[in-house]
Amino acid sequence: MEKQLGKVTIAPEVLVTIARLTALKTPGVARLDTHIMDGVNRVFKRGASNGGVKVEVDGNSVSVELHVIAEHDANMLTLGQQIQTAISRAIREMVGMSVTEVNVYIQDVMLPGDRGVTE
């Protein structure tokens, strides 16, 4: 039996970063809608939000909410499902926590000429 050396704590902000980066590398995601979370951009008792992603932690379980701007040619339903699967897998593999839900909100669609627009 291996001796317990101490405690490992993962900050909720780390989970936000994992979810954000995972979503952004999913084909069909143009960007995250950071404006939706402007009013909630604070650390919760057991969670965090930043950059269009909100994470809530309950013991060893995580729930994620994110707001996405999709590419114009993406299949929205498939995109949402791919994001859910990828984020759930990333959190499970990287920090060993179970994911109870990943709620994806497709807030808008980025049209071909919108690439240069920054908000």
N, C-alpha and C positions, 0 to 999 in steps of 0.2 A: 504494500500500500504506500502511495506517495504522500509525503508530508504536505499539508496545506501551508503555503508560504504567506498567505495574506489574502486580501480581497482585490478583485479587479472591478473597477466601475467604469462604465462607458457613459460619457456625458451625452445627453439628448442631442446636443448640437452635432455630435459625431454622426448620429443616426440621420439627422437632417442632411448633412453633407453627403452621406452614402446614398440616400434617396435622390437628392438633387443630381448628383453626378451620374447615377445610374439612369435616371430619366433622360438627361440631356444626351446620353450616348445611344439612346434608342432611336433607330431610324424612323423618321416621320415626325419627330419632335423638333420644332423650330426653336423654341425657348420655353421657359416657364413664365407664367404671369405673376410677376412680383407685386403688381398693384393690388391684387386681391388680398394679399396678406399684410399690406401696409399697416392696417389698423390692429393687427394681431402680432406684429413683429416684436415679440417679447418672450422671455422665458417663462414657462408655466411651472406650476408646482412639480409636475412630473412629465414635462415635455418641453418642446421648443418649436419655434417657427422661424423661417427665414427664406427669402428668395422664392416664394411660391410654394413652399413645402411646410407642412405642420406635422409634428410627430408627438404622439402621446405615449407614455410608458406606464405600464401597470405591472409591477414585479418584473418578470422576465418576458413579458409580452409587449409588442409594439403595434400601434396603429398609425397609419400614414395617410395624410391628405395632401394632394398636390394639384395645382392648377396649371394646365398645359396650353401652349399655343402650338397647334399642329401645322405641319406642312400642308399645302393646298391639295396635294395628290394622295394624302394618306387615307387609308380606310380607318375611320375614327374608332369604330368598335374594336377592330383588331389591334390598333395602336394602344388603346386603353388596356386591353388584356395583356399585351406584351409588356407594358410598363408595370402592371401589377405583378406579373410573374417575375420580371427581372429584379424589381425592388425587393420582393419577398425573398428571392434566392440570395441576393447580395447581402441583405441584413442577416439572414440565417447563416450564411457561410462566413461572413466577416466578423460577426460578433456573437454568434451562437444564440441569438434571441429568436423567439417565435414571433411570427407576424400574424396578428389577428385579422387585420384588414388593410387594404390599400385602396383608398377612394381616389379615383382619377376624374378630374373635371376638365373637359376640353372646353376652354373658355373662348377660344377664337381660332381662326385659320389665317395663316400667313400666306398672302397671295404672292405670286412670283416677283412683282415689283417692289415688295415691301422689305427686302433684305437690308437696305441701307437705313431704314427707319430705326432710330433708337428711342426708347422711352425711359 
